[in-house]
């Protein structure tokens, strides 16, 4: 037994302290393994934090910049393809896509399904190109263009819904005039369904008012 103790804990000191010394060495070995585990956990924590930090920074970028970061490295590609980032970008252009599944065929032209796991990254370029639809003051009307309306804020939801109900119950469309343009507000109906929208929101048509309605 003293030989085993010497092999584990070094030379046996006088008084038979080999067993005690062996136990001490065992503790040192155990501590060393514990230290390695701690370092590994620390490295993992740092990597997790850096990934979180990068993702937070990426959330301030626009779509083209975020897309370009996918080419930097594999880790950055994974972060830049995070669906939550593309969802946030898309909803800045078209907020109702988060709640109105029927708006997806209208927004994407039927090319992106709401069930697609990568739907936000795929629909963003389409929606971003069509984002000017809602800025009527700068909207160029070639002939007749289709609009999708949504409440600007939560406080507007009730009035927006009441207006749709008013038109629907009377089988009517709304009409507004602006110089030589007419804006037609269309509630849910066959007209909307024939244009890939089967939801409950309000669509609109912008037309040049020729001949002038108020000569």
Secondary structure, DSSP 8 states (H G I E B T S, - for coil): -HHHHHHHHSS--TTTTHHHHHHHHHHHHHHHHHHHHHHHHHHHHHHHHHHHHHHHHHTTS-HHHHHHHTTT-HHHHHHHT-HHHHHHHHHHH-GGGGT-TTHHHHHHTTSS-TT-TTHHHHHHHHHHHTGGGG-GGG---SSEEEEEE--SSGGGHHHHHHHHHHHHHTT-EEEEEETTEEEEEE-SSHHHHTTT--SSSEEEEEEE-SS-S--
